[in-house]
Amino acid sequence: MEAKVKIDYNAAKLVKTLPKMIENLIKSSGDSTADQSRKNIDNEIHKKPLTKMTIKSRLEGNYPTGKKLPRENSIVPLKWTKNLYKGMKGTEKGLSIAPYGVLHNKGIPTGKIKRPKREFIEFKESKKGMNIFNQDLQKNLRK
C-alpha cells in the first residue's frame, strides 16, 4: 500500500511574513490594550493593596517625591493623580504609558520609593487587528 502526500501550503512564505503580521497586530491593538489595562487597575487584578503608609500619605496629600497633591480618600492603587490611568493610549507602536507605569508593573523601586509588583498591563488584541491577521495568515499560507 502506497500513500501520496500533497502539500498545498508554503510555510517558508509564512515564516518570512510573520514578523510583519505580528507588528501590524500590535500596532492595531494599542487602544484595546490601554482599555484592558485600565480595567485591570479598576478591578485591582494585581491583588496588592496599598500600605498603611501610602494610605496615610494620600489622606495628608504628601506625594512620595515630596510634592503636595490634593488629599485623596481612595485606596485604589495606581490612581492617585490619574496621570498614569488617563495617560495610557494606543499609538502606532502599540501602547504609550508613563515611564513610572512600567516601574509599577514590574515592581522596580526607585530611591526611597518601594513598589510591589502590580501587573496591570495586559495585551488585548483588537477585533479588527485579528481579522487582518487571520486574512494575512490564510493569504501567506497559500502556495
C-alpha positions in Angstrom: 0.0 0.0 0.0 1.3 3.4 -1.0 0.2 6.8 0.2 0.9 10.0 -1.5 1.1 13.3 0.4 0.5 16.6 -1.3 1.5 19.8 0.3 -0.7 22.8 -0.6 0.8 25.5 1.6 4.1 27.3 1.8 5.4 27.5 5.3 8.5 29.4 4.2 6.4 32.2 2.9 4.6 32.4 6.2 7.8 32.4 8.2 9.1 35.3 6.1 5.9 37.5 6.6 5.0 36.5 10.2 7.1 39.2 11.9 5.4 41.9 9.9 2.0 40.4 10.6 2.7 40.4 14.4 3.9 44.0 14.2 0.7 45.1 12.4 -1.4 43.3 15.1 0.4 45.1 17.9 0.0 48.5 16.1 -3.7 48.0 15.7 -4.2 46.8 19.3 -2.9 49.7 21.2 -6.2 51.2 22.2 -7.7 47.9 23.3 -4.6 47.1 25.3 -4.9 50.5 27.0 -8.6 49.9 27.8 -7.9 46.4 29.2 -5.0 47.8 31.3 -7.4 50.5 32.8 -9.9 47.8 33.6 -7.2 45.8 35.3 -6.4 48.8 37.5 -10.1 49.3 38.3 -10.6 45.6 39.2 -7.3 45.5 41.1 -6.3 42.2 39.5 -2.8 42.6 40.9 -4.2 41.9 44.4 -1.6 44.2 46.1 -3.4 46.7 48.4 -1.8 50.0 49.4 0.4 50.0 52.5 -0.8 51.9 55.6 2.0 54.5 55.0 0.7 55.1 51.4 -2.9 55.5 52.6 -1.7 58.0 55.2 0.3 59.9 52.6 -2.8 60.1 50.4 -5.0 61.3 53.2 -2.4 64.0 54.0 -1.7 64.9 50.4 2.0 64.1 50.7 3.2 62.5 47.4 6.3 60.2 47.9 8.5 62.6 45.8 7.8 65.4 48.3 5.2 67.2 46.2 2.0 68.3 47.8 -1.1 66.9 46.0 -4.8 67.1 46.7 -5.8 64.8 49.5 -7.3 61.5 48.3 -9.6 59.2 50.2 -9.4 56.4 47.5 -7.3 53.4 48.3 -7.2 52.1 44.8 -3.6 51.6 43.8 -2.2 53.3 40.6 -4.9 56.0 40.5 -3.9 58.8 42.9 -3.0 61.5 40.4 -4.9 59.8 37.5 -1.9 60.7 35.2 -1.0 57.0 34.7 -4.6 55.9 34.3 -5.7 58.6 31.9 -2.3 58.7 30.1 -2.4 55.2 28.6 -3.0 55.5 24.9 -2.7 53.3 21.8 -0.1 54.5 19.3 1.5 53.4 16.1 4.0 51.4 18.1 1.4 49.8 20.5 0.9 51.2 24.0 2.1 54.6 25.2 2.4 54.8 29.0 4.2 57.0 31.6 7.6 55.5 32.4 6.7 55.0 36.0 3.8 52.8 35.0 6.3 50.2 33.8 8.1 50.5 37.2 4.9 49.8 39.0 4.0 46.9 36.6 7.4 45.3 37.2 7.8 46.3 40.9 11.1 48.2 40.4 12.0 50.5 43.3 13.4 54.0 42.8 15.3 55.8 45.5 13.2 55.8 48.7 10.0 54.6 46.8 9.5 50.9 47.2 6.9 49.3 44.9 5.3 45.9 45.0 4.9 44.3 41.6 1.4 45.2 40.3 1.0 43.6 36.9 -1.8 45.6 35.3 -0.6 45.9 31.7 -2.2 43.3 29.5 -2.1 43.0 25.8 -5.5 42.7 24.2 -5.8 42.3 20.5 -8.4 44.3 18.7 -11.1 42.6 16.6 -10.1 44.5 13.5 -6.4 43.6 14.0 -7.2 39.9 14.5 -9.4 39.9 11.3 -6.5 41.3 9.3 -4.0 38.9 11.0 -6.2 35.9 10.0 -6.6 37.2 6.5 -2.8 37.6 6.2 -2.3 34.1 7.7 -4.6 32.5 5.1 -3.0 34.5 2.3 0.6 33.7 3.3 0.0 30.0 3.8 -1.1 29.5 0.2 1.4 28.1 -2.2 
